[in-house]
Amino acid sequence: MASKRKVCLSGFSAGQAYFGKREKMYRNIFGIPAILLLLILITGCASQSQNSSFSVVAVPATVPSWFENLPELPGNVMLATGFTGKFEDERLAKSVALNSAQINLAKQKQAQLVFQVEDVSDGRFRLLNPKFKIYYEADILKYVQANCTLIDSVATECGYFVLIACPGLERGTVEGGEAKTWGNRPAWIDKLPESDSWLYGIGIVANYQSAAKAWKDADDFARFDVGKNMLIETESVHYREQNDRFIKETLLMKQAYDLMLYDAMIVAHWYDKQDGVYYSLGRIPR
């Protein structure tokens, strides 16, 4: 019998991470001012080993157009992208980028998201404690690895990009593999698309030393934002303590969800070179 082992990716890289941005102001997340998220260093529980073939810093100055905007294909074919940073060994870079794309596609097919944030305030200080976990099935990843095909790959001065399809397609089916500079700031950064067919979410990260890790986390935050737009449970507790001299009031607000996403695609990326911010746009069928 096939195993049901799940792979857990808990937390994210050290860096500033937030779901939404409006110019220089940051929108509220779950009723909590998102600017507070800029004070949090979110550290992943599973660290990746550093390989000397890869540079510590890799800023994506040029990209294939299918990485910036994922093409639409008819039928039940799923596409996913993968990326790795600057490299010396092209074969190793291709292998790492391919593995990244396959994991993306496995999470696209089915992913369980667990989110919880506690906001504690007593008038003197405010403590924000967020927790993120994402699970995908190991068996689904094996299926993707066995049935996907690499339909395009592009090496640029900043890294290696791959595009895969599942079920498989012939190489060259999708156009747009030539390296290009990033286009203008997309409208979806300031206002999520409105659609009767799709529900959207945005992921944003900044201050990362690794572009590959930044894109991974931005993609996962986009999935969490989609989940937030689908379901959120809120619990609020007000504590009041009084003695002869003082009254102490504490407000605890907990917001959380635990849900399964199916067909949650990352359909667009954009990089703000001036501010060093990475954006990912995710969507799920309504």
C-alpha positions as CSV (number, residue, x, y, z in Angstrom):
1,M,0.0,0.0,0.0
2,A,1.3,3.4,-0.9
3,S,2.6,5.4,2.1
4,K,0.9,8.6,3.1
5,R,4.0,10.3,4.4
6,K,3.8,14.0,4.5
7,V,6.7,16.4,4.1
8,C,6.5,19.4,6.4
9,L,8.1,22.7,5.6
10,S,7.8,24.7,8.8
11,G,8.8,28.4,9.0
12,F,10.8,30.4,6.5
13,S,14.2,31.9,6.0
14,A,15.4,34.7,8.2
15,G,14.3,37.9,6.6
16,Q,11.4,40.3,6.5
17,A,8.2,38.7,5.2
18,Y,4.8,40.0,4.8
19,F,1.7,39.2,2.7
20,G,0.6,42.5,1.2
21,K,2.0,45.9,0.3
22,R,0.5,49.2,-0.9
23,E,3.3,51.5,-2.0
24,K,5.3,52.4,1.1
25,M,2.4,51.5,3.5
26,Y,1.6,47.9,4.5
27,R,-1.9,46.7,4.8
28,N,-3.4,45.1,7.8
29,I,-3.1,41.3,8.1
30,F,-5.9,39.5,10.0
31,G,-6.7,42.8,11.8
32,I,-3.0,43.2,12.8
33,P,-0.9,46.0,11.4
34,A,1.3,44.3,8.9
35,I,4.2,46.8,9.6
36,L,4.7,44.7,12.8
37,L,5.7,41.8,10.6
38,L,8.7,43.7,9.5
39,L,10.1,43.3,13.0
40,I,9.9,39.5,12.9
41,L,12.7,37.3,11.8
42,I,11.1,34.1,10.6
43,T,13.6,31.3,10.8
44,G,13.0,27.9,9.0
45,C,13.3,24.7,11.0
46,A,14.9,22.9,8.1
47,S,18.0,24.7,6.9
48,Q,19.5,23.9,3.5
49,S,23.2,23.1,3.2
50,Q,25.3,25.6,1.4
51,N,27.1,24.4,-1.7
52,S,30.2,26.1,-2.9
53,S,28.9,26.0,-6.5
54,F,26.3,28.6,-5.6
55,S,26.7,32.2,-4.8
56,V,25.4,33.6,-1.5
57,V,23.7,36.5,-3.2
58,A,21.9,36.1,-6.5
59,V,19.7,39.0,-7.7
60,P,17.4,38.0,-10.6
61,A,17.9,40.9,-13.0
62,T,16.7,39.0,-16.1
63,V,14.2,36.2,-16.3
64,P,12.3,34.1,-18.9
65,S,8.8,35.6,-19.5
66,W,7.1,32.4,-18.4
67,F,8.6,32.9,-14.9
68,E,7.3,36.4,-14.7
69,N,3.8,35.3,-16.0
70,L,2.9,31.7,-16.1
71,P,1.2,30.8,-19.5
72,E,-2.3,29.5,-19.6
73,L,-2.7,26.0,-21.2
74,P,-5.9,24.3,-22.1
75,G,-6.9,21.0,-20.5
76,N,-5.6,19.5,-17.3
77,V,-1.9,20.2,-17.8
78,M,-0.2,21.8,-14.8
79,L,2.8,24.1,-15.1
80,A,5.3,25.0,-12.4
81,T,8.6,26.9,-12.3
82,G,11.8,26.3,-10.4
83,F,14.9,28.5,-9.8
84,T,18.3,28.3,-8.3
85,G,20.8,31.1,-7.8
86,K,24.2,31.8,-9.4
87,F,26.1,28.7,-10.3
88,E,29.4,27.3,-11.5
89,D,28.2,23.8,-12.3
90,E,25.4,24.1,-14.8
91,R,24.3,20.4,-14.4
92,L,24.0,20.8,-10.7
93,A,22.1,24.1,-11.1
94,K,19.7,22.4,-13.5
95,S,19.1,19.5,-11.1
96,V,18.4,21.8,-8.1
97,A,16.1,24.0,-10.1
98,L,14.2,21.0,-11.4
99,N,13.7,19.6,-7.9
100,S,12.4,23.0,-6.8
101,A,9.9,23.0,-9.7
102,Q,8.8,19.5,-8.9
103,I,8.1,20.4,-5.2
104,N,6.2,23.5,-6.4
105,L,4.0,21.3,-8.6
106,A,3.4,18.8,-5.8
107,K,2.3,21.6,-3.5
108,Q,0.2,22.9,-6.4
109,K,-1.7,19.6,-6.6
110,Q,-2.4,19.4,-2.9
111,A,-1.0,21.2,0.1
112,Q,-2.1,21.4,3.7
113,L,-1.6,24.9,5.3
114,V,-1.6,25.5,9.0
115,F,-1.4,29.1,10.1
116,Q,-1.7,30.7,13.6
117,V,-0.9,34.1,14.9
118,E,-1.3,35.4,18.5
119,D,-1.4,39.1,19.2
120,V,-1.0,40.0,22.9
121,S,-1.2,43.6,24.0
122,D,-1.4,45.2,27.5
123,G,-1.0,48.9,26.5
124,R,2.8,48.9,27.2
125,F,4.0,46.4,24.6
126,R,2.6,44.3,21.8
127,L,3.8,40.7,21.0
128,L,3.1,39.1,17.7
129,N,3.7,35.3,17.5
130,P,3.1,33.9,14.0
131,K,3.4,30.2,13.1
132,F,3.4,28.8,9.5
133,K,3.5,25.2,8.4
134,I,2.9,23.7,4.9
135,Y,2.6,20.0,4.1
136,Y,2.7,18.1,0.9
137,E,2.3,14.4,0.2
138,A,5.6,12.5,-0.5
139,D,3.6,10.2,-2.9
140,I,2.4,13.2,-4.9
141,L,6.0,14.4,-5.3
142,K,7.0,10.9,-6.5
143,Y,4.1,11.0,-9.0
144,V,5.2,14.4,-10.3
145,Q,8.8,13.3,-10.6
146,A,7.7,10.2,-12.6
147,N,5.3,12.0,-14.9
148,C,6.5,15.6,-15.4
149,T,8.6,16.8,-18.3
150,L,11.1,19.6,-18.5
151,I,9.7,21.8,-21.3
152,D,12.0,24.8,-21.0
153,S,15.1,25.9,-19.2
154,V,17.0,29.2,-19.2
155,A,20.4,30.0,-17.7
156,T,21.0,33.7,-17.0
157,E,23.7,35.7,-15.3
158,C,21.8,35.4,-11.9
159,G,20.7,31.8,-12.0
160,Y,19.0,28.9,-13.6
161,F,15.2,28.7,-14.4
162,V,13.2,25.7,-15.4
163,L,9.6,25.2,-16.5
164,I,7.9,21.7,-16.1
165,A,4.6,20.3,-17.1
166,C,2.5,17.5,-15.7
167,P,1.2,15.5,-17.5
168,G,4.2,15.8,-19.8
169,L,4.4,18.0,-22.9
170,E,7.0,18.3,-25.6
171,R,9.9,20.6,-25.0
172,G,9.3,24.0,-26.7
173,T,5.5,23.8,-26.3
174,V,5.6,27.0,-24.3
175,E,7.1,30.2,-25.8
176,G,8.9,32.9,-23.8
177,G,12.1,31.2,-22.9
178,E,14.4,34.1,-23.8
179,A,15.9,36.0,-20.9
180,K,14.4,39.5,-20.5
181,T,14.5,42.2,-18.0
182,W,11.6,42.5,-15.6
183,G,8.5,44.4,-16.9
184,N,6.8,47.3,-15.2
185,R,5.3,47.0,-11.7
186,P,2.2,44.8,-12.2
187,A,-1.2,46.0,-11.0
188,W,-1.8,42.9,-8.9
189,I,0.8,44.1,-6.3
190,D,-1.5,47.0,-5.4
191,K,-4.8,45.4,-5.9
192,L,-5.5,41.6,-6.2
193,P,-7.3,40.6,-9.4
194,E,-11.1,40.1,-9.1
195,S,-12.5,37.0,-10.7
196,D,-15.6,34.8,-10.5
197,S,-13.4,31.8,-11.3
198,W,-10.3,32.4,-9.2
199,L,-9.4,33.5,-5.6
200,Y,-6.0,35.2,-5.4
201,G,-3.3,35.8,-2.8
202,I,0.0,37.6,-2.7
203,G,3.3,36.7,-1.0
204,I,6.1,39.3,-0.4
205,V,9.5,38.9,1.1
206,A,12.6,41.1,1.4
207,N,16.1,41.3,2.9
208,Y,17.1,37.8,1.7
209,Q,20.6,36.7,0.9
210,S,19.4,33.9,-1.4
211,A,17.1,34.7,-4.3
212,A,16.2,31.0,-4.6
213,K,15.1,30.9,-1.0
214,A,13.3,34.3,-1.4
215,W,11.2,33.0,-4.3
216,K,10.4,29.8,-2.4
217,D,9.1,31.7,0.6
218,A,7.3,34.3,-1.5
219,D,5.5,31.4,-3.3
220,D,4.5,29.8,0.1
221,F,3.3,33.1,1.5
222,A,1.1,33.6,-1.5
223,R,-0.4,30.2,-0.8
224,F,-1.0,31.2,2.9
225,D,-2.6,34.5,1.7
226,V,-5.0,32.5,-0.6
227,G,-5.9,30.4,2.5
228,K,-6.5,33.5,4.6
229,N,-8.8,34.8,1.9
230,M,-10.7,31.5,2.0
231,L,-11.0,30.8,5.7
232,I,-10.0,32.4,9.0
233,E,-11.1,31.7,12.5
234,T,-10.8,34.4,15.2
235,E,-10.8,34.2,18.9
236,S,-10.5,37.2,21.2
237,V,-10.0,37.2,25.0
238,H,-9.9,40.3,27.3
239,Y,-8.2,40.0,30.7
240,R,-8.7,42.6,33.4
241,E,-6.7,42.6,36.7
242,Q,-7.2,45.2,39.4
243,N,-5.5,45.9,42.7
244,D,-5.5,48.9,45.1
245,R,-3.4,51.1,42.8
246,F,-3.6,49.8,39.2
247,I,-5.8,48.2,36.6
248,K,-4.1,46.0,34.1
249,E,-5.9,45.0,30.9
250,T,-4.5,42.5,28.4
251,L,-6.0,41.7,25.0
252,L,-5.2,38.3,23.4
253,M,-6.4,37.8,19.8
254,K,-5.7,34.5,18.1
255,Q,-6.4,33.9,14.4
256,A,-5.8,30.6,12.7
257,Y,-6.8,28.2,10.0
258,D,-6.0,24.6,9.0
259,L,-7.1,23.7,5.4
260,M,-6.2,21.8,2.3
261,L,-5.6,23.6,-0.9
262,Y,-6.0,21.9,-4.3
263,D,-4.8,23.3,-7.6
264,A,-3.2,26.4,-5.9
265,M,-1.0,27.8,-8.6
266,I,1.7,30.4,-8.5
267,V,0.9,32.3,-11.7
268,A,3.2,35.4,-11.5
269,H,6.4,36.7,-10.1
270,W,7.9,40.2,-9.9
271,Y,11.1,41.6,-8.4
272,D,11.5,45.2,-7.2
273,K,15.2,45.9,-7.9
274,Q,15.1,49.3,-6.2
275,D,13.8,48.0,-2.8
276,G,15.0,44.3,-3.1
277,V,11.5,42.9,-2.7
278,Y,10.2,39.7,-4.2
279,Y,6.5,39.3,-5.1
280,S,4.5,36.1,-5.9
281,L,0.9,35.9,-7.0
282,G,-1.1,32.7,-6.2
283,R,-4.6,31.6,-7.1
284,I,-7.0,28.8,-6.5
285,P,-10.3,27.9,-8.3
286,R,-13.3,29.2,-6.5
